[in-house]
Amino acid sequence: MKKFLKEFKAFIDQGNVIDLAVGVIIGGAFKDVVSALVEKILTPILNCIGGDAQGKLGALQIQLIPGNDSTVIEFGSFISSIISFTIMALIVFLIVKAVRKAATIGKKKKEEEETEETEE
């Protein structure tokens, strides 16, 4: 048991675990922002195209058995989910790209400093 706790402590002490925890927390908060964007801005725009009086994408759904609400296929919800996913994927891509570029710049500066030190 002591060996397990020692390994766990070493795992937690790694910087990547802390970075991952921060990323998960920020990602959760960012998901709320994207959900609000889709639900409060983009979905009303889609409602103009095929919405009904209740603010649902009524024209973008099919009821397989009339009168049975459990047999409704909601394409509008699916489209909203695709939009949310696309926005989240784009933002994650841009963040990863920026982090990689920043790491490359930092690495180049460090190599330049090492080259200057060896020349002196």
C-alpha positions as CSV (number, residue, x, y, z in Angstrom):
1,M,0.0,0.0,0.0
2,K,2.9,2.4,0.8
3,K,4.4,1.7,-2.6
4,F,1.0,2.6,-4.3
5,L,0.7,5.8,-2.3
6,K,4.3,6.8,-3.1
7,E,3.6,6.2,-6.9
8,F,0.4,8.1,-6.6
9,K,2.2,11.1,-5.0
10,A,4.8,11.1,-7.7
11,F,2.1,11.0,-10.3
12,I,0.3,14.0,-8.7
13,D,3.5,16.0,-8.3
14,Q,4.0,15.9,-12.1
15,G,3.2,19.3,-13.7
16,N,1.1,17.6,-16.4
17,V,-1.6,16.5,-13.9
18,I,-2.1,20.0,-12.6
19,D,-2.2,21.4,-16.2
20,L,-4.8,18.7,-17.0
21,A,-7.0,19.6,-14.0
22,V,-6.8,23.3,-15.0
23,G,-7.7,22.4,-18.6
24,V,-10.7,20.4,-17.5
25,I,-12.0,23.2,-15.3
26,I,-11.6,25.8,-18.0
27,G,-13.0,23.5,-20.6
28,G,-16.1,23.0,-18.5
29,A,-16.6,26.7,-18.2
30,F,-16.0,27.2,-21.9
31,K,-18.6,24.6,-22.7
32,D,-21.1,26.7,-21.0
33,V,-20.2,29.7,-23.1
34,V,-20.4,27.7,-26.3
35,S,-23.8,26.2,-25.2
36,A,-25.1,29.7,-24.5
37,L,-23.9,30.8,-27.9
38,V,-25.7,28.0,-29.7
39,E,-28.9,28.0,-27.6
40,K,-29.4,31.7,-27.3
41,I,-28.0,33.1,-30.6
42,L,-27.7,30.4,-33.2
43,T,-30.8,28.4,-32.4
44,P,-33.1,31.4,-32.7
45,I,-31.6,32.1,-36.1
46,L,-32.3,28.5,-37.1
47,N,-35.8,29.0,-35.7
48,C,-36.4,31.7,-38.2
49,I,-35.8,29.1,-40.9
50,G,-37.9,26.3,-39.5
51,G,-39.1,27.1,-36.0
52,D,-42.5,26.9,-34.4
53,A,-44.3,29.1,-31.9
54,Q,-42.7,27.4,-28.9
55,G,-39.2,28.3,-30.1
56,K,-38.4,24.7,-31.1
57,L,-37.1,23.7,-34.5
58,G,-40.5,22.2,-35.3
59,A,-40.0,22.1,-39.0
60,L,-36.8,20.2,-38.4
61,Q,-38.3,17.3,-36.6
62,I,-40.4,14.2,-37.7
63,Q,-42.9,12.5,-35.5
64,L,-43.0,8.8,-36.5
65,I,-46.2,7.9,-34.7
66,P,-48.7,10.8,-34.5
67,G,-49.6,11.7,-30.9
68,N,-46.6,9.8,-29.4
69,D,-44.0,12.3,-28.3
70,S,-41.4,9.6,-27.7
71,T,-41.2,8.9,-31.4
72,V,-40.1,12.4,-32.4
73,I,-36.8,12.6,-34.3
74,E,-35.4,16.1,-33.6
75,F,-33.0,17.2,-36.3
76,G,-32.8,20.7,-34.9
77,S,-31.3,19.4,-31.6
78,F,-28.8,17.3,-33.7
79,I,-27.8,20.3,-35.8
80,S,-27.3,22.4,-32.6
81,S,-25.1,19.7,-31.2
82,I,-23.0,19.6,-34.4
83,I,-22.6,23.4,-34.3
84,S,-21.5,23.2,-30.6
85,F,-19.0,20.4,-31.3
86,T,-17.6,22.3,-34.3
87,I,-17.1,25.5,-32.3
88,M,-15.5,23.6,-29.4
89,A,-13.2,21.7,-31.8
90,L,-12.2,24.9,-33.6
91,I,-11.3,26.6,-30.3
92,V,-9.4,23.6,-29.0
93,F,-7.5,23.5,-32.3
94,L,-6.6,27.2,-32.1
95,I,-5.5,26.9,-28.5
96,V,-3.3,23.8,-29.3
97,K,-1.9,25.6,-32.3
98,A,-1.0,28.7,-30.2
99,V,0.6,26.6,-27.4
100,R,2.7,24.7,-29.9
101,K,3.8,28.0,-31.6
102,A,4.6,29.5,-28.2
103,A,6.6,26.4,-27.3
104,T,8.5,26.6,-30.6
105,I,9.3,30.3,-30.0
106,G,10.6,29.5,-26.5
107,K,12.7,26.7,-27.8
108,K,14.2,28.8,-30.5
109,K,15.1,31.6,-28.0
110,K,16.7,29.0,-25.7
111,E,18.7,27.5,-28.5
112,E,19.9,31.0,-29.6
113,E,20.9,31.8,-26.0
114,E,22.9,28.6,-25.8
115,T,24.6,29.3,-29.1
116,E,25.6,32.8,-27.9
117,E,27.0,31.4,-24.7
118,T,29.1,28.8,-26.5
119,E,30.5,31.5,-28.9
120,E,31.7,33.7,-26.1
